[in-house]
């Protein structure tokens, strides 16, 4: 995706963080997500997770269907290779 589309996402949702999970196992991806969710700034509204899909859909399905965390309030499918996790840090 282009920087223009990323800018559009930030205009629509607010400040976003980005996390690339390419090449990780599910366990590594889970650890990276939990770490990122624990370290994001208070004014961050979401995390754009780049999971890819050309190498398979294990991470894509994990993020979209299995992964849960108390700070995630909504998951948005950005495109085939990215998912936006909107967060609520007040929980």
N, CA, C and O atoms as CSV, one atom per row, in Angstrom:
chain,resi,resn,atom,element,x,y,z
A,1,UNK,N,N,0.835,-1.186,0.000
A,1,UNK,CA,C,0.000,0.000,0.000
A,1,UNK,C,C,0.871,1.237,0.000
A,1,UNK,O,O,2.046,1.201,0.365
A,2,UNK,N,N,0.285,2.290,-0.403
A,2,UNK,CA,C,1.041,3.523,-0.543
A,2,UNK,C,C,1.018,4.345,0.735
A,2,UNK,O,O,0.182,4.145,1.616
A,3,UNK,N,N,1.952,5.269,0.810
A,3,UNK,CA,C,1.979,6.200,1.929
A,3,UNK,C,C,0.724,7.063,1.944
A,3,UNK,O,O,0.264,7.487,3.004
A,4,UNK,N,N,0.172,7.321,0.757
A,4,UNK,CA,C,-1.057,8.111,0.668
A,4,UNK,C,C,-2.206,7.406,1.365
A,4,UNK,O,O,-2.984,8.035,2.082
A,5,UNK,N,N,-2.315,6.091,1.155
A,5,UNK,CA,C,-3.386,5.341,1.805
A,5,UNK,C,C,-3.172,5.299,3.318
A,5,UNK,O,O,-4.132,5.405,4.082
A,6,UNK,N,N,-1.920,5.146,3.753
A,6,UNK,CA,C,-1.625,5.180,5.188
A,6,UNK,C,C,-2.007,6.526,5.778
A,6,UNK,O,O,-2.529,6.587,6.891
A,7,UNK,N,N,-1.754,7.602,5.049
A,7,UNK,CA,C,-2.141,8.938,5.506
A,7,UNK,C,C,-3.660,9.043,5.614
A,7,UNK,O,O,-4.178,9.647,6.554
A,8,UNK,N,N,-4.368,8.460,4.660
A,8,UNK,CA,C,-5.834,8.448,4.719
A,8,UNK,C,C,-6.322,7.736,5.978
A,8,UNK,O,O,-7.233,8.211,6.657
A,9,UNK,N,N,-5.701,6.581,6.286
A,9,UNK,CA,C,-6.098,5.849,7.498
A,9,UNK,C,C,-5.891,6.696,8.746
A,9,UNK,O,O,-6.727,6.682,9.650
A,10,UNK,N,N,-4.788,7.432,8.804
A,10,UNK,CA,C,-4.523,8.276,9.967
A,10,UNK,C,C,-5.493,9.454,10.043
A,10,UNK,O,O,-5.879,9.872,11.135
A,11,UNK,N,N,-5.879,9.980,8.911
A,11,UNK,CA,C,-6.872,11.056,8.920
A,11,UNK,C,C,-8.203,10.517,9.441
A,11,UNK,O,O,-8.876,11.177,10.232
A,12,UNK,N,N,-8.573,9.339,9.003
A,12,UNK,CA,C,-9.861,8.756,9.383
A,12,UNK,C,C,-9.887,8.299,10.841
A,12,UNK,O,O,-10.873,8.534,11.539
A,13,UNK,N,N,-8.812,7.644,11.317
A,13,UNK,CA,C,-8.842,7.018,12.638
A,13,UNK,C,C,-7.994,7.726,13.688
A,13,UNK,O,O,-8.228,7.537,14.882
A,14,UNK,N,N,-7.028,8.526,13.286
A,14,UNK,CA,C,-6.127,9.171,14.226
A,14,UNK,C,C,-4.751,8.538,14.162
A,14,UNK,O,O,-4.452,7.766,13.251
A,15,UNK,N,N,-3.921,8.867,15.129
A,15,UNK,CA,C,-2.535,8.383,15.151
A,15,UNK,C,C,-2.493,6.856,15.168
A,15,UNK,O,O,-3.156,6.214,15.984
A,16,UNK,N,N,-1.701,6.283,14.254
A,16,UNK,CA,C,-1.585,4.835,14.150
A,16,UNK,C,C,-0.138,4.394,14.313
A,16,UNK,O,O,0.793,5.116,13.958
A,17,UNK,N,N,0.030,3.206,14.854
A,17,UNK,CA,C,1.324,2.542,14.903
A,17,UNK,C,C,1.302,1.451,13.843
A,17,UNK,O,O,0.234,1.039,13.390
A,18,UNK,N,N,2.469,0.989,13.453
A,18,UNK,CA,C,2.572,-0.057,12.439
A,18,UNK,C,C,3.416,-1.200,12.982
A,18,UNK,O,O,4.404,-0.978,13.682
A,19,UNK,N,N,3.017,-2.428,12.652
A,19,UNK,CA,C,3.744,-3.612,13.095
A,19,UNK,C,C,3.776,-4.622,11.954
A,19,UNK,O,O,2.728,-5.048,11.468
A,20,UNK,N,N,4.978,-5.005,11.526
A,20,UNK,CA,C,5.156,-5.964,10.438
A,20,UNK,C,C,5.471,-7.337,11.018
A,20,UNK,O,O,6.475,-7.506,11.711
A,21,UNK,N,N,4.621,-8.313,10.738
A,21,UNK,CA,C,4.769,-9.662,11.267
A,21,UNK,C,C,5.275,-10.664,10.238
A,21,UNK,O,O,5.306,-11.863,10.515
A,22,UNK,N,N,5.667,-10.203,9.067
A,22,UNK,CA,C,6.154,-11.118,8.016
A,22,UNK,C,C,7.227,-12.053,8.551
A,22,UNK,O,O,8.139,-11.629,9.261
A,23,UNK,N,N,7.110,-13.316,8.206
A,23,UNK,CA,C,8.124,-14.300,8.550
A,23,UNK,C,C,8.057,-14.834,9.961
A,23,UNK,O,O,8.882,-15.664,10.343
A,24,UNK,N,N,7.098,-14.383,10.745
A,24,UNK,CA,C,6.976,-14.843,12.129
A,24,UNK,C,C,6.071,-16.067,12.225
A,24,UNK,O,O,5.228,-16.298,11.358
A,25,UNK,N,N,6.253,-16.840,13.278
A,25,UNK,CA,C,5.312,-17.905,13.611
A,25,UNK,C,C,4.139,-17.269,14.349
A,25,UNK,O,O,4.199,-16.097,14.721
A,26,UNK,N,N,3.081,-18.033,14.561
A,26,UNK,CA,C,1.950,-17.514,15.338
A,26,UNK,C,C,2.383,-17.103,16.731
A,26,UNK,O,O,1.939,-16.073,17.239
A,27,UNK,N,N,3.243,-17.890,17.353
A,27,UNK,CA,C,3.691,-17.603,18.710
A,27,UNK,C,C,4.526,-16.321,18.743
A,27,UNK,O,O,4.372,-15.497,19.644
A,28,UNK,N,N,5.407,-16.159,17.761
A,28,UNK,CA,C,6.203,-14.932,17.674
A,28,UNK,C,C,5.303,-13.725,17.407
A,28,UNK,O,O,5.503,-12.654,17.980
A,29,UNK,N,N,4.318,-13.907,16.538
A,29,UNK,CA,C,3.390,-12.824,16.227
A,29,UNK,C,C,2.577,-12.437,17.460
A,29,UNK,O,O,2.378,-11.250,17.720
A,30,UNK,N,N,2.112,-13.410,18.210
A,30,UNK,CA,C,1.350,-13.125,19.437
A,30,UNK,C,C,2.208,-12.312,20.404
A,30,UNK,O,O,1.739,-11.320,20.962
A,31,UNK,N,N,3.454,-12.724,20.605
A,31,UNK,CA,C,4.351,-12.015,21.514
A,31,UNK,C,C,4.607,-10.585,21.038
A,31,UNK,O,O,4.606,-9.653,21.842
A,32,UNK,N,N,4.826,-10.413,19.734
A,32,UNK,CA,C,5.070,-9.084,19.184
A,32,UNK,C,C,3.852,-8.182,19.344
A,32,UNK,O,O,3.990,-7.000,19.656
A,33,UNK,N,N,2.664,-8.734,19.134
A,33,UNK,CA,C,1.429,-7.961,19.296
A,33,UNK,C,C,1.208,-7.545,20.744
A,33,UNK,O,O,0.872,-6.392,21.016
A,34,UNK,N,N,1.391,-8.463,21.658
A,34,UNK,CA,C,1.193,-8.146,23.079
A,34,UNK,C,C,2.197,-7.082,23.512
A,34,UNK,O,O,1.842,-6.153,24.238
A,35,UNK,N,N,3.434,-7.209,23.074
A,35,UNK,CA,C,4.458,-6.217,23.403
A,35,UNK,C,C,4.091,-4.855,22.836
A,35,UNK,O,O,4.176,-3.844,23.534
A,36,UNK,N,N,3.680,-4.825,21.560
A,36,UNK,CA,C,3.311,-3.560,20.913
A,36,UNK,C,C,2.109,-2.923,21.613
A,36,UNK,O,O,2.093,-1.716,21.850
A,37,UNK,N,N,1.110,-3.735,21.940
A,37,UNK,CA,C,-0.073,-3.211,22.628
A,37,UNK,C,C,0.273,-2.666,24.012
A,37,UNK,O,O,-0.380,-1.743,24.498
A,38,UNK,N,N,1.278,-3.223,24.633
A,38,UNK,CA,C,1.694,-2.753,25.950
A,38,UNK,C,C,2.558,-1.512,25.922
A,38,UNK,O,O,2.752,-0.865,26.951
A,39,UNK,N,N,3.077,-1.174,24.758
A,39,UNK,CA,C,4.018,-0.049,24.644
A,39,UNK,C,C,3.523,1.115,23.799
A,39,UNK,O,O,4.264,2.081,23.616
A,40,UNK,N,N,2.318,1.065,23.285
A,40,UNK,CA,C,1.877,2.156,22.419
A,40,UNK,C,C,1.561,3.401,23.238
A,40,UNK,O,O,1.183,3.315,24.406
A,41,UNK,N,N,1.721,4.550,22.606
A,41,UNK,CA,C,1.459,5.829,23.247
A,41,UNK,C,C,-0.022,5.972,23.555
A,41,UNK,O,O,-0.870,5.378,22.888
A,42,UNK,N,N,-0.320,6.766,24.572
A,42,UNK,CA,C,-1.704,6.960,25.001
A,42,UNK,C,C,-2.582,7.564,23.919
A,42,UNK,O,O,-3.794,7.349,23.916
A,43,UNK,N,N,-1.985,8.320,22.997
A,43,UNK,CA,C,-2.773,8.979,21.954
A,43,UNK,C,C,-2.871,8.167,20.665
A,43,UNK,O,O,-3.439,8.638,19.680
A,44,UNK,N,N,-2.328,6.959,20.665
A,44,UNK,CA,C,-2.413,6.091,19.492
A,44,UNK,C,C,-3.800,5.457,19.433
A,44,UNK,O,O,-4.298,4.939,20.433
A,45,UNK,N,N,-4.408,5.503,18.276
A,45,UNK,CA,C,-5.772,5.012,18.106
A,45,UNK,C,C,-5.842,3.602,17.544
A,45,UNK,O,O,-6.885,2.954,17.619
A,46,UNK,N,N,-4.726,3.118,16.973
A,46,UNK,CA,C,-4.754,1.779,16.404
A,46,UNK,C,C,-3.388,1.330,15.944
A,46,UNK,O,O,-2.427,2.098,15.909
A,47,UNK,N,N,-3.333,0.058,15.593
A,47,UNK,CA,C,-2.109,-0.541,15.068
A,47,UNK,C,C,-2.445,-1.186,13.726
A,47,UNK,O,O,-3.337,-2.029,13.639
A,48,UNK,N,N,-1.729,-0.786,12.694
A,48,UNK,CA,C,-1.859,-1.433,11.399
A,48,UNK,C,C,-0.895,-2.620,11.406
A,48,UNK,O,O,0.323,-2.448,11.441
A,49,UNK,N,N,-1.461,-3.813,11.372
A,49,UNK,CA,C,-0.666,-5.031,11.418
A,49,UNK,C,C,-0.494,-5.551,9.996
A,49,UNK,O,O,-1.469,-5.848,9.304
A,50,UNK,N,N,0.764,-5.656,9.575
A,50,UNK,CA,C,1.088,-6.181,8.258
A,50,UNK,C,C,1.393,-7.659,8.446
A,50,UNK,O,O,2.425,-8.028,9.006
A,51,UNK,N,N,0.472,-8.504,7.967
A,51,UNK,CA,C,0.635,-9.947,8.139
A,51,UNK,C,C,0.909,-10.652,6.824
A,51,UNK,O,O,1.370,-11.793,6.817
A,52,UNK,N,N,0.634,-9.994,5.725
A,52,UNK,CA,C,0.828,-10.583,4.416
A,52,UNK,C,C,-0.177,-11.694,4.143
A,52,UNK,O,O,-1.026,-12.009,4.977
A,53,UNK,N,N,-0.058,-12.278,2.959
A,53,UNK,CA,C,-0.907,-13.418,2.602
A,53,UNK,C,C,-0.299,-14.243,1.479
A,53,UNK,O,O,-0.772,-15.346,1.205
A,54,UNK,N,N,0.731,-13.739,0.828
A,54,UNK,CA,C,1.344,-14.486,-0.273
A,54,UNK,C,C,2.066,-15.739,0.200
A,54,UNK,O,O,2.161,-16.709,-0.552
A,55,UNK,N,N,2.571,-15.742,1.412
A,55,UNK,CA,C,3.273,-16.898,1.960
A,55,UNK,C,C,2.323,-17.824,2.720
A,55,UNK,O,O,2.767,-18.769,3.372
A,56,UNK,N,N,1.032,-17.558,2.640
A,56,UNK,CA,C,0.028,-18.338,3.349
A,56,UNK,C,C,-0.828,-17.415,4.204
A,56,UNK,O,O,-0.529,-16.231,4.360
A,57,UNK,N,N,-1.889,-17.972,4.748
A,57,UNK,CA,C,-2.846,-17.151,5.487
A,57,UNK,C,C,-2.868,-17.452,6.987
A,57,UNK,O,O,-3.803,-17.051,7.679
A,58,UNK,N,N,-1.864,-18.144,7.493
A,58,UNK,CA,C,-1.848,-18.494,8.917
A,58,UNK,C,C,-1.870,-17.236,9.779
A,58,UNK,O,O,-2.692,-17.127,10.690
A,59,UNK,N,N,-0.978,-16.283,9.504
A,59,UNK,CA,C,-0.942,-15.059,10.311
A,59,UNK,C,C,-2.180,-14.196,10.086
A,59,UNK,O,O,-2.722,-13.614,11.026
A,60,UNK,N,N,-2.616,-14.121,8.846
A,60,UNK,CA,C,-3.821,-13.343,8.534
A,60,UNK,C,C,-5.014,-13.888,9.320
A,60,UNK,O,O,-5.741,-13.121,9.952
A,61,UNK,N,N,-5.218,-15.190,9.287
A,61,UNK,CA,C,-6.331,-15.790,10.019
A,61,UNK,C,C,-6.157,-15.656,11.521
A,61,UNK,O,O,-7.128,-15.437,12.246
A,62,UNK,N,N,-4.928,-15.785,11.989
A,62,UNK,CA,C,-4.666,-15.625,13.415
A,62,UNK,C,C,-5.062,-14.232,13.889
A,62,UNK,O,O,-5.765,-14.089,14.889
A,63,UNK,N,N,-4.614,-13.210,13.175
A,63,UNK,CA,C,-4.913,-11.836,13.570
A,63,UNK,C,C,-6.413,-11.569,13.490
A,63,UNK,O,O,-6.999,-11.019,14.421
A,64,UNK,N,N,-7.020,-11.952,12.400
A,64,UNK,CA,C,-8.422,-11.596,12.174
A,64,UNK,C,C,-9.413,-12.457,12.942
A,64,UNK,O,O,-10.498,-11.978,13.272
A,65,UNK,N,N,-9.082,-13.707,13.238
A,65,UNK,CA,C,-10.066,-14.612,13.840
A,65,UNK,C,C,-9.738,-15.070,15.255
A,65,UNK,O,O,-10.650,-15.303,16.049
A,66,UNK,N,N,-8.456,-15.206,15.590
A,66,UNK,CA,C,-8.088,-15.810,16.866
A,66,UNK,C,C,-7.578,-14.820,17.911
A,66,UNK,O,O,-7.934,-14.922,19.085
A,67,UNK,N,N,-6.754,-13.872,17.499
A,67,UNK,CA,C,-6.083,-13.012,18.475
A,67,UNK,C,C,-7.072,-12.093,19.176
A,67,UNK,O,O,-7.880,-11.417,18.539
A,68,UNK,N,N,-6.991,-12.083,20.492
A,68,UNK,CA,C,-7.799,-11.170,21.296
A,68,UNK,C,C,-6.894,-10.492,22.317
A,68,UNK,O,O,-5.860,-11.035,22.707
A,69,UNK,N,N,-7.291,-9.317,22.738
A,69,UNK,CA,C,-6.562,-8.566,23.758
A,69,UNK,C,C,-7.549,-7.560,24.340
A,69,UNK,O,O,-8.408,-7.036,23.631
A,70,UNK,N,N,-7.419,-7.301,25.623
A,70,UNK,CA,C,-8.369,-6.409,26.301
A,70,UNK,C,C,-8.387,-4.996,25.726
A,70,UNK,O,O,-9.398,-4.306,25.854
A,71,UNK,N,N,-7.308,-4.546,25.099
A,71,UNK,CA,C,-7.248,-3.186,24.568
A,71,UNK,C,C,-7.750,-3.060,23.133
A,71,UNK,O,O,-7.851,-1.944,22.621
A,72,UNK,N,N,-8.067,-4.164,22.474
A,72,UNK,CA,C,-8.578,-4.094,21.104
A,72,UNK,C,C,-10.087,-3.928,21.146
A,72,UNK,O,O,-10.802,-4.757,21.709
A,73,UNK,N,N,-10.565,-2.837,20.539
A,73,UNK,CA,C,-12.019,-2.626,20.517
A,73,UNK,C,C,-12.648,-2.991,19.183
A,73,UNK,O,O,-13.851,-3.244,19.110
A,74,UNK,N,N,-11.831,-3.022,18.110
A,74,UNK,CA,C,-12.380,-3.385,16.801
A,74,UNK,C,C,-11.246,-3.792,15.872
A,74,UNK,O,O,-10.135,-3.269,15.955
A,75,UNK,N,N,-11.548,-4.740,14.981
A,75,UNK,CA,C,-10.612,-5.150,13.933
A,75,UNK,C,C,-11.204,-4.743,12.593
A,75,UNK,O,O,-12.382,-4.977,12.323
A,76,UNK,N,N,-10.372,-4.130,11.757
A,76,UNK,CA,C,-10.818,-3.679,10.441
A,76,UNK,C,C,-9.884,-4.277,9.393
A,76,UNK,O,O,-8.669,-4.093,9.466
A,77,UNK,N,N,-10.441,-4.984,8.427
A,77,UNK,CA,C,-9.664,-5.544,7.333
A,77,UNK,C,C,-9.335,-4.424,6.359
A,77,UNK,O,O,-10.206,-3.958,5.624
A,78,UNK,N,N,-8.082,-3.993,6.353
A,78,UNK,CA,C,-7.663,-2.898,5.482
A,78,UNK,C,C,-7.560,-3.390,4.044
A,78,UNK,O,O,-8.106,-2.775,3.128
A,79,UNK,N,N,-6.865,-4.491,3.856
A,79,UNK,CA,C,-6.742,-5.146,2.564
A,79,UNK,C,C,-6.321,-6.585,2.840
A,79,UNK,O,O,-6.343,-7.018,3.992
A,80,UNK,N,N,-5.942,-7.326,1.818
A,80,UNK,CA,C,-5.625,-8.745,2.001
A,80,UNK,C,C,-4.404,-8.976,2.879
A,80,UNK,O,O,-4.264,-10.048,3.468
A,81,UNK,N,N,-3.518,-7.986,2.978
A,81,UNK,CA,C,-2.279,-8.202,3.721
A,81,UNK,C,C,-2.169,-7.408,5.011
A,81,UNK,O,O,-1.168,-7.519,5.718
A,82,UNK,N,N,-3.191,-6.601,5.332
A,82,UNK,CA,C,-3.113,-5.761,6.535
A,82,UNK,C,C,-4.447,-5.722,7.272
A,82,UNK,O,O,-5.523,-5.758,6.675
A,83,UNK,N,N,-4.331,-5.646,8.585
A,83,UNK,CA,C,-5.499,-5.523,9.454
A,83,UNK,C,C,-5.240,-4.375,10.422
A,83,UNK,O,O,-4.149,-4.260,10.981
A,84,UNK,N,N,-6.241,-3.534,10.616
A,84,UNK,CA,C,-6.148,-2.433,11.564
A,84,UNK,C,C,-6.812,-2.856,12.869
A,84,UNK,O,O,-7.975,-3.258,12.890
A,85,UNK,N,N,-6.056,-2.760,13.951
A,85,UNK,CA,C,-6.593,-3.040,15.285
A,85,UNK,C,C,-6.820,-1.704,15.974
A,85,UNK,O,O,-5.866,-1.039,16.378
A,86,UNK,N,N,-8.085,-1.311,16.108
A,86,UNK,CA,C,-8.392,-0.086,16.846
A,86,UNK,C,C,-8.317,-0.404,18.334
A,86,UNK,O,O,-8.790,-1.447,18.783
A,87,UNK,N,N,-7.719,0.505,19.086
A,87,UNK,CA,C,-7.479,0.233,20.501
A,87,UNK,C,C,-8.225,1.214,21.395
A,87,UNK,O,O,-8.550,2.338,21.014
A,88,UNK,N,N,-8.476,0.725,22.604
A,88,UNK,CA,C,-9.041,1.540,23.672
A,88,UNK,C,C,-8.140,1.311,24.867
A,88,UNK,O,O,-8.242,0.279,25.531
A,89,UNK,N,N,-7.259,2.257,25.152
A,89,UNK,CA,C,-6.266,2.075,26.196
A,89,UNK,C,C,-6.798,2.356,27.596
A,89,UNK,O,O,-6.061,2.229,28.573
A,90,UNK,N,N,-8.057,2.733,27.704
A,90,UNK,CA,C,-8.636,3.016,29.010
A,90,UNK,C,C,-9.108,1.786,29.742
A,90,UNK,O,O,-9.543,1.888,30.889
A,91,UNK,N,N,-9.039,0.628,29.121
A,91,UNK,CA,C,-9.490,-0.614,29.751
A,91,UNK,C,C,-8.413,-1.162,30.643
A,91,UNK,O,O,-8.599,-2.207,31.266
